[in-house]
């Protein structure tokens, strides 16, 4: 299993998901598990998170 950061690269409005961190066997499964539509590879990216390096996976602030 891998840890994936799945995130949108297009405009994100109010009441919309921006990203998700999921545990999955592969990228397709990670996209399928997302709570938002993640099949469009042009606007949604999926990256494997290196769990051997300390760091922040997701930090999200939406002022409004």
C-alpha positions as CSV (number, residue, x, y, z in Angstrom):
1,X,0.0,0.0,0.0
2,X,1.1,3.6,-0.7
3,X,0.1,7.0,0.6
4,X,-1.2,9.3,-2.1
5,X,-1.8,13.0,-2.1
6,X,-4.6,13.6,-4.6
7,X,-5.2,17.3,-5.4
8,X,-7.0,19.6,-7.9
9,X,-5.0,22.1,-10.0
10,X,-8.0,24.1,-11.3
11,X,-10.0,26.8,-9.6
12,X,-11.5,25.7,-6.3
13,X,-14.6,27.5,-5.1
14,X,-16.5,27.4,-1.8
15,X,-18.0,24.1,-0.7
16,X,-15.6,22.1,-2.9
17,X,-12.9,19.6,-2.1
18,X,-9.3,20.7,-2.8
19,X,-7.4,17.6,-2.0
20,X,-7.3,14.3,-0.1
21,X,-4.7,12.0,1.3
22,X,-5.5,8.3,0.8
23,X,-4.0,4.9,1.3
24,X,-4.2,2.8,-1.8
25,X,-2.5,0.0,-3.8
26,X,-2.1,2.1,-6.9
27,X,-2.9,5.5,-8.4
28,X,-6.2,4.4,-9.9
29,X,-7.5,3.1,-6.6
30,X,-6.4,6.4,-4.9
31,X,-8.4,8.4,-7.4
32,X,-11.4,6.0,-6.9
33,X,-11.3,6.5,-3.1
34,X,-11.3,10.3,-3.3
35,X,-14.4,12.1,-2.0
36,X,-14.4,14.2,-5.1
37,X,-14.3,13.5,-8.9
38,X,-10.7,12.6,-9.5
39,X,-10.7,10.8,-12.9
40,X,-9.6,13.9,-15.0
41,X,-5.8,13.6,-15.1
42,X,-5.6,17.1,-16.6
43,X,-6.9,18.9,-13.5
44,X,-6.3,16.3,-10.7
45,X,-2.9,15.1,-9.8
46,X,-2.0,12.1,-7.7
47,X,1.5,11.8,-6.1
48,X,2.9,9.1,-3.9
49,X,4.0,10.5,-0.5
50,X,7.4,9.5,0.7
51,X,6.7,8.2,4.2
52,X,10.3,8.0,5.1
53,X,10.8,11.8,5.0
54,X,9.3,14.1,7.7
55,X,7.1,16.8,6.4
56,X,3.6,18.2,5.9
57,X,1.4,16.2,3.5
58,X,-1.5,18.7,3.3
59,X,-2.0,22.1,4.7
60,X,-5.1,23.9,3.4
61,X,-6.3,27.5,4.2
62,X,-9.2,29.0,2.3
63,X,-10.0,32.6,3.4
64,X,-13.4,33.7,2.9
